[in-house]
Amino acid sequence: MEESVSRLFTEELLQKALSLYTATEQEPKKLGDFENYAFEVYRNGVPFVLRLTHSSHRSKDQIESELDWLNFLSDQKINVCRALPSINGNYVEALISEDTFFFACLFKKAHGKNVRTEDFNDTLFYQWGKLVGKMNHATKNYQKPDSITKRPEWDEDDLNLIEKFAPTNEKEVIEKGKALLQQIQQLDKDPNTYGLIHSDIHSGNFFVENGKIEVFDFDDCSYHWFASDIAIPIYYAVWFNTALESKEDRSEFAQNFARQFLIGYYEENYIDSYWIKQIPLFFKLRDLTLYSVFHKKEDLSKASERLQKLVSDIKNRILLDEAIVDIDFELILKEIE
């Protein structure tokens, strides 16, 4: 979390949030503080997740629209961690901190636990694909209430503006980034291929119990191509798997991951093969976003050797106009027809 935000986050503010959601029976356990503060809290002996978001990151309207879509998916019997109201009947509570706000929300806590890369297997990849397919299929029928502000379009995220965060002397990186955005902006938008998506369904954003996946962290949901919701799981499955030392190893792993994932996906949602072949564009877009994130959030001069290498690898891929992996999607499509 940025220092300017962490200074504003006080124990008094946290206690007020806990009271609004009647979750004061145990000491809260911090789960994360990268873009939001998240705590495991208890109510009547049941664990929940309390999230506090600073107004510099999201507006109250944006969060309300996130939770409306999240609860819509839950109502469609999709395995997501729905939001719950406060004692005032509000899904989002605003807490003043100097001349800014923190917005508090409470979520059902997922059952099970995170999967590690050593737990990866074909059954998981298949179930992962099925869940994303269900979400993409369901969102075609989502009707935003008039009282709810629309979630942002994918290119409204300032993290796509690489010139805002990359060092000013990296002119070639910035120009490559701008060219990629322009290329993606030319893609057609259609309700069967473009809609409200999670945008970040990697293995850190779901738990698994008895083979059942339950998704959380909808903070990045936006209007985007469904192909991006397929690309992101593949991207991070490769990125998190540090045992894959060469691009050849990564591509072999990703070929199998994508095959199993798409078998599951196509059982729940149809998408034209044209869009599967566009997935490398969304691999490159995630590189661009992460390059901005790391320059925004981290002092890279003091970063670990591992993080510096990750950022360096992303920079090289942007300069070379390369995707993180090479996948033969035509072969996969033939195999699963």
VMD Tcl script that draws the C-alpha trace (Angstrom):
set ca {
  {0.00 0.00 0.00}
  {1.23 3.52 -0.80}
  {2.63 5.32 2.24}
  {0.16 8.20 1.79}
  {-2.73 5.74 2.20}
  {-1.26 3.62 5.00}
  {-0.81 6.79 7.08}
  {-4.59 7.34 6.95}
  {-5.53 3.80 7.94}
  {-5.98 3.79 11.72}
  {-7.06 1.29 14.35}
  {-10.03 3.50 15.15}
  {-11.18 3.35 11.52}
  {-10.85 -0.44 11.46}
  {-12.86 -0.81 14.67}
  {-15.63 1.36 13.25}
  {-15.80 -0.85 10.16}
  {-15.94 -3.97 12.31}
  {-18.83 -2.52 14.29}
  {-20.79 -1.63 11.14}
  {-20.65 -5.28 10.10}
  {-20.98 -6.70 13.66}
  {-17.69 -8.54 13.29}
  {-16.04 -7.65 16.61}
  {-15.95 -11.00 18.40}
  {-12.33 -11.84 17.52}
  {-9.13 -9.96 16.69}
  {-9.14 -9.39 12.91}
  {-6.41 -11.17 10.95}
  {-4.83 -9.17 8.14}
  {-4.94 -11.05 4.81}
  {-3.48 -8.44 2.50}
  {-2.77 -4.75 1.92}
  {-1.54 -4.39 -1.67}
  {-4.43 -2.48 -3.28}
  {-7.02 -2.96 -0.52}
  {-6.87 -3.80 3.17}
  {-8.41 -7.23 3.74}
  {-9.04 -8.92 7.09}
  {-10.47 -12.25 8.18}
  {-13.14 -11.42 10.74}
  {-15.76 -13.41 12.65}
  {-19.48 -13.06 13.25}
  {-21.33 -15.69 15.26}
  {-18.28 -17.92 14.93}
  {-18.35 -17.78 11.11}
  {-15.39 -16.33 9.16}
  {-15.91 -13.47 6.71}
  {-13.62 -11.11 4.82}
  {-13.75 -7.40 5.60}
  {-12.28 -5.22 2.84}
  {-11.41 -1.54 3.14}
  {-10.64 0.40 -0.03}
  {-9.22 3.91 -0.13}
  {-10.98 6.51 -2.26}
  {-7.79 7.03 -4.28}
  {-8.20 3.47 -5.59}
  {-11.98 3.13 -6.13}
  {-15.02 5.35 -5.76}
  {-18.08 4.30 -3.75}
  {-20.07 4.03 -6.99}
  {-17.48 1.71 -8.53}
  {-17.57 -0.60 -5.53}
  {-21.36 -0.68 -5.46}
  {-21.41 -1.72 -9.11}
  {-18.77 -4.40 -8.42}
  {-20.90 -5.88 -5.63}
  {-24.11 -5.73 -7.65}
  {-22.56 -7.88 -10.39}
  {-20.89 -10.17 -7.85}
  {-24.20 -10.87 -6.13}
  {-25.89 -11.34 -9.52}
  {-23.42 -14.13 -10.27}
  {-24.05 -15.63 -6.84}
  {-27.79 -15.58 -7.55}
  {-27.03 -17.54 -10.75}
  {-25.58 -20.30 -8.53}
  {-22.01 -19.55 -9.59}
  {-19.37 -20.24 -6.92}
  {-18.39 -16.72 -5.91}
  {-18.06 -15.08 -2.48}
  {-21.06 -12.78 -2.30}
  {-21.18 -9.48 -0.44}
  {-23.28 -8.95 2.69}
  {-24.97 -5.81 4.02}
  {-23.99 -3.77 7.08}
  {-26.22 -3.11 10.08}
  {-27.54 -0.14 8.07}
  {-28.50 -2.37 5.14}
  {-25.69 -0.95 2.98}
  {-23.28 -3.08 0.99}
  {-20.70 -0.28 1.08}
  {-20.02 1.94 4.11}
  {-18.00 5.14 3.75}
  {-15.58 6.02 6.59}
  {-14.02 9.47 6.69}
  {-10.25 9.79 7.10}
  {-9.10 13.42 7.01}
  {-10.31 14.73 3.63}
  {-10.56 11.24 2.08}
  {-12.60 8.06 2.58}
  {-12.18 4.35 3.12}
  {-15.02 2.19 1.82}
  {-15.82 -0.93 3.84}
  {-17.46 -4.13 2.51}
  {-18.02 -7.59 3.94}
  {-17.79 -10.83 1.94}
  {-18.49 -14.48 2.50}
  {-15.15 -16.26 3.04}
  {-14.37 -18.96 0.52}
  {-14.23 -22.57 1.66}
  {-11.00 -24.51 1.26}
  {-7.58 -23.08 0.54}
  {-5.38 -21.63 -2.20}
  {-3.82 -24.08 -4.60}
  {-0.07 -24.06 -5.00}
  {1.68 -24.68 -8.30}
  {2.67 -28.14 -7.07}
  {-1.05 -28.89 -6.74}
  {-1.76 -28.02 -10.39}
  {-3.35 -30.85 -12.37}
  {-5.56 -31.41 -15.40}
  {-8.74 -31.76 -13.34}
  {-8.16 -28.36 -11.73}
  {-7.47 -26.73 -15.11}
  {-10.69 -28.22 -16.50}
  {-12.80 -27.07 -13.53}
  {-11.16 -23.64 -13.69}
  {-12.18 -23.33 -17.34}
  {-15.74 -24.44 -16.59}
  {-16.13 -21.79 -13.90}
  {-14.83 -18.98 -16.14}
  {-17.12 -20.22 -18.92}
  {-20.11 -20.11 -16.56}
  {-19.27 -16.56 -15.51}
  {-18.85 -15.35 -19.09}
  {-22.09 -17.04 -20.13}
  {-24.05 -15.60 -17.20}
  {-22.82 -12.05 -17.70}
  {-24.53 -11.91 -21.10}
  {-27.82 -11.68 -19.19}
  {-26.69 -9.14 -16.59}
  {-28.77 -5.96 -16.64}
  {-27.27 -3.12 -14.65}
  {-29.91 -1.41 -12.47}
  {-30.44 2.28 -13.28}
  {-29.34 3.12 -9.73}
  {-25.93 1.51 -10.24}
  {-22.98 3.20 -11.96}
  {-21.53 1.16 -14.80}
  {-18.21 -0.55 -14.12}
  {-15.34 0.90 -16.17}
  {-14.37 -0.22 -19.64}
  {-11.04 -2.05 -19.79}
  {-9.18 0.94 -21.26}
  {-10.37 3.33 -18.54}
  {-7.89 1.74 -16.11}
  {-5.02 4.16 -15.69}
  {-2.62 1.22 -15.38}
  {-2.91 0.84 -19.15}
  {-1.33 4.30 -19.48}
  {2.23 3.05 -19.34}
  {3.56 6.58 -19.95}
  {2.13 7.56 -16.57}
  {4.23 5.04 -14.63}
  {7.22 3.90 -16.71}
  {10.45 5.90 -16.40}
  {10.35 8.83 -18.83}
  {13.59 7.70 -20.48}
  {12.02 4.40 -21.56}
  {10.57 5.92 -24.72}
  {10.59 2.71 -26.75}
  {8.72 0.78 -24.03}
  {6.13 3.57 -23.85}
  {5.65 3.66 -27.62}
  {5.33 -0.14 -27.81}
  {2.74 0.01 -25.04}
  {0.70 2.68 -26.80}
  {0.79 0.70 -30.06}
  {-0.52 -2.42 -28.30}
  {-3.42 -0.48 -26.76}
  {-4.34 0.95 -30.15}
  {-4.29 -2.53 -31.68}
  {-6.61 -3.95 -29.02}
  {-8.94 -0.95 -29.20}
  {-9.64 -1.86 -32.83}
  {-11.18 -5.22 -31.89}
  {-14.93 -5.62 -32.34}
  {-17.23 -5.58 -29.33}
  {-20.21 -7.90 -29.29}
  {-22.39 -9.14 -26.38}
  {-21.32 -12.71 -27.18}
  {-17.63 -11.89 -26.80}
  {-17.46 -8.72 -24.70}
  {-19.00 -7.95 -21.33}
  {-18.41 -7.58 -17.62}
  {-15.65 -9.97 -16.52}
  {-13.64 -10.69 -13.37}
  {-10.38 -9.77 -15.14}
  {-8.08 -11.47 -12.61}
  {-9.02 -15.14 -12.08}
  {-5.61 -16.49 -11.14}
  {-4.99 -19.15 -8.51}
  {-4.51 -16.52 -5.81}
  {-8.11 -15.38 -6.22}
  {-9.93 -18.61 -5.51}
  {-9.97 -21.40 -2.96}
  {-10.59 -25.07 -3.65}
  {-12.33 -27.59 -1.42}
  {-13.12 -31.15 -2.56}
  {-12.54 -30.11 -6.17}
  {-14.95 -27.15 -5.92}
  {-13.54 -23.74 -6.87}
  {-14.88 -20.60 -5.17}
  {-13.81 -17.21 -6.59}
  {-13.26 -13.92 -4.77}
  {-11.63 -10.48 -5.25}
  {-13.74 -8.82 -7.94}
  {-12.01 -5.47 -7.41}
  {-10.67 -5.40 -11.01}
  {-13.91 -6.39 -12.76}
  {-14.48 -4.37 -15.92}
  {-16.04 -4.50 -19.36}
  {-13.58 -6.49 -21.42}
  {-13.31 -9.27 -23.95}
  {-14.07 -12.76 -22.68}
  {-10.78 -13.80 -24.30}
  {-8.98 -11.79 -21.61}
  {-10.71 -13.83 -18.88}
  {-9.21 -16.91 -20.56}
  {-5.78 -15.34 -21.05}
  {-5.28 -14.24 -17.43}
  {-5.47 -17.73 -15.82}
  {-3.00 -19.07 -18.40}
  {-0.66 -16.10 -17.92}
  {-0.48 -16.39 -14.15}
  {-0.34 -20.18 -14.08}
  {2.85 -19.83 -16.08}
  {4.14 -16.80 -14.17}
  {3.61 -18.35 -10.73}
  {5.25 -21.63 -11.73}
  {8.89 -20.86 -10.96}
  {9.91 -24.42 -11.85}
  {9.42 -23.49 -15.53}
  {12.86 -22.07 -16.25}
  {12.86 -21.79 -20.06}
  {10.30 -20.45 -22.51}
  {10.09 -23.94 -23.99}
  {9.13 -25.37 -20.58}
  {6.58 -22.60 -20.07}
  {5.05 -23.13 -23.48}
  {4.77 -26.91 -23.04}
  {3.04 -26.42 -19.69}
  {0.78 -23.68 -21.10}
  {-0.21 -25.81 -24.10}
  {-1.61 -28.49 -21.80}
  {-3.12 -25.96 -19.37}
  {-4.93 -24.15 -22.18}
  {-6.21 -27.43 -23.64}
  {-7.74 -28.62 -20.38}
  {-9.02 -25.14 -19.49}
  {-10.73 -24.67 -22.87}
  {-12.34 -28.11 -22.75}
  {-14.06 -26.99 -19.54}
  {-14.77 -23.49 -20.85}
  {-16.50 -24.67 -24.03}
  {-18.82 -26.88 -22.01}
  {-20.26 -23.69 -20.46}
  {-19.79 -20.95 -23.04}
  {-19.17 -20.81 -26.78}
  {-16.69 -18.33 -28.18}
  {-15.63 -18.16 -31.82}
  {-12.18 -19.53 -32.58}
  {-11.13 -16.07 -33.84}
  {-11.13 -14.85 -30.25}
  {-9.09 -17.77 -28.96}
  {-6.44 -16.81 -31.48}
  {-6.39 -13.26 -30.06}
  {-5.37 -14.48 -26.60}
  {-1.66 -13.62 -27.11}
  {-2.71 -9.96 -27.39}
  {-4.16 -10.20 -23.89}
  {-0.99 -11.87 -22.60}
  {0.85 -8.77 -23.84}
  {-1.72 -6.46 -22.28}
  {-1.19 -8.10 -18.89}
  {2.56 -7.53 -19.26}
  {1.83 -3.87 -19.88}
  {-0.47 -3.62 -16.85}
  {2.01 -5.34 -14.54}
  {4.84 -3.12 -15.73}
  {2.75 -0.12 -14.68}
  {1.73 -1.76 -11.38}
  {5.30 -2.47 -10.33}
  {6.47 1.03 -11.16}
  {3.48 2.50 -9.32}
  {3.65 0.34 -6.20}
  {7.31 -0.57 -5.75}
  {10.62 1.19 -5.31}
  {12.38 -1.03 -7.81}
  {15.82 0.27 -6.83}
  {15.28 -1.48 -3.48}
  {13.36 -4.48 -4.83}
  {14.46 -8.09 -4.44}
  {16.56 -9.70 -7.14}
  {13.58 -11.87 -8.11}
  {11.23 -8.90 -8.57}
  {13.83 -6.98 -10.53}
  {14.21 -9.97 -12.87}
  {10.43 -10.27 -13.31}
  {10.19 -6.61 -14.25}
  {13.19 -6.89 -16.56}
  {11.63 -9.92 -18.30}
  {8.37 -8.01 -18.81}
  {10.26 -5.05 -20.25}
  {12.12 -7.29 -22.70}
  {8.89 -8.92 -23.86}
  {7.31 -5.50 -24.44}
  {10.32 -4.36 -26.46}
  {10.36 -7.57 -28.52}
  {6.54 -7.63 -28.90}
  {6.52 -11.17 -27.49}
  {3.94 -13.02 -25.40}
  {4.91 -14.75 -22.17}
  {4.33 -18.15 -23.86}
  {3.79 -19.57 -27.33}
  {0.65 -21.73 -27.59}
  {-0.66 -23.48 -30.69}
  {-4.32 -22.54 -30.25}
  {-5.26 -23.89 -33.68}
  {-4.09 -27.35 -32.60}
  {-6.05 -27.11 -29.34}
  {-9.22 -26.05 -31.17}
  {-8.90 -29.03 -33.52}
  {-8.40 -31.36 -30.57}
  {-11.47 -30.19 -28.69}
  {-13.90 -29.92 -31.60}
}
mol new
graphics top color blue
foreach p $ca { graphics top sphere $p radius 0.5 }
foreach p [lrange $ca 0 end-1] q [lrange $ca 1 end] { graphics top cylinder $p $q radius 0.2 }
display resetview
